[in-house]
Amino acid sequence: MRMDYAIHTEFGDLLIETNYGLHGQIVDMLVAERKAQNKTQQEIADFTGIKRANIARIEGKKHSTSIDVLEKYAECLGKRLDVKLVG
């Protein structure tokens, strides 16, 4: 059984699909930005120190990874990933 839920924020609702998850949504944003900057998976691999094949697995959502790796990926793109606990 699939159950989705929404996070309500001041900017609107963010739908989180449990089979896809927030992790997958972050990865999608990073991949879209990588492609917009015409960077290759190999460039991300060289910067992060992760093999290109593993970058492909992360992007294909076949492998879940740590926030640290996603932060390095974002840094390679000149971006910053902020993770906050909001009360």
C-alpha positions, 0 to 999 in steps of 0.5 A: 500500500502506498501512502503519500503525505504533505508537509505544510509550509509557509510557502505552500504544501510539499507533497512527499511520496513515501515510495519516492521520498524527500531524498529522491526529490533532492536528487532530482533537483541536483540532477536538473541543476547539473544538466542545466550547467552542462556538467557530467556525472564524471565532473561530479564524481571527480569533485566528490571523490565518488566513482561515476558509477555510484553517482549514476546509481544515486541519480537513478535512485538505486542507491540512497546516500548521506546528506554529506554526499548530497551537500558535496554534490550541491557544492560542485554545482556552486549551490548549498544544501540547507537542512533545517529542523523547524518547530 
